[in-house]
Structure formats: structure tokens, C-alpha cells
Amino acid sequence: MQTRAIATAVASAFVLATSVFAVNPPALAYPAAARTNVVDDYHGTMVPDPYRWLEDDNSPETKAWVEAQNKVTFGYLETLPLRAPLKARLTALYNFER
């Protein structure tokens, strides 16, 4: 029952929050992701993997890219007027006595 209430709250908040920006969505400037020429050979099938460098989550390049992505993402999320009420409601639903 609790899971259903959380799912309903999330879905409702998402619809309301995204409808606010449906008319004039803000312009977002995503960071560029470098592409490499890595190609794997799987039994004769060549499979390009241009973003292999992102698999190393401890590399300075990946950390910088993730930080830049988070700056864009959280910058946008902070503009949503219903984000704080949604967070409060989800927290109230999640923090029940177990």
C-alpha cells in the first residue's frame, strides 16, 4: 500500500512539474562527451564503444564530466516549483515506522 502511494505521488508530481515548463522549457547546455575510436571484436562482429572512457568512474576525465552533467541537471531541477513539496511528501511517505 505504501509503495502504491509513493508511486502515485511521484507520477503526479512529475506530470505537474513537467507541465510548468511545457510552454517555455529552459535552454540547457550539456557538457560535450568526448568520443574515442574504441572498437571491440565479438566473434567477428565489430562493435564501436566510443564512450568506453566513461566506464572508469575514478578517472579525472569521467569525474569532471559527471560534475558538469550534475551542474546542468541539478540547476534545472532546482527551478522546478514543485520539487520541494514533492521531496517533503516522498520523505513523509518513506519515513514511516517499520
WOWOJO-V210539 format. One record per run of one state. SS is the DSSP state (a for helix, b for strand, c for the rest). FROM is the first residue (numbers start at 0). TO is the last residue. Records with the same first field share a line. If there is no record, write none. Layout:
# WOWOJO-V210539
SS = FROM-TO ; FROM-TO
This chain:
# WOWOJO-V210539
c = 0-0 ; 20-37 ; 42-43 ; 48-50 ; 55-58 ; 77-81 ; 94-97
a = 1-19 ; 51-54 ; 59-76 ; 82-93
b = 38-41 ; 44-47
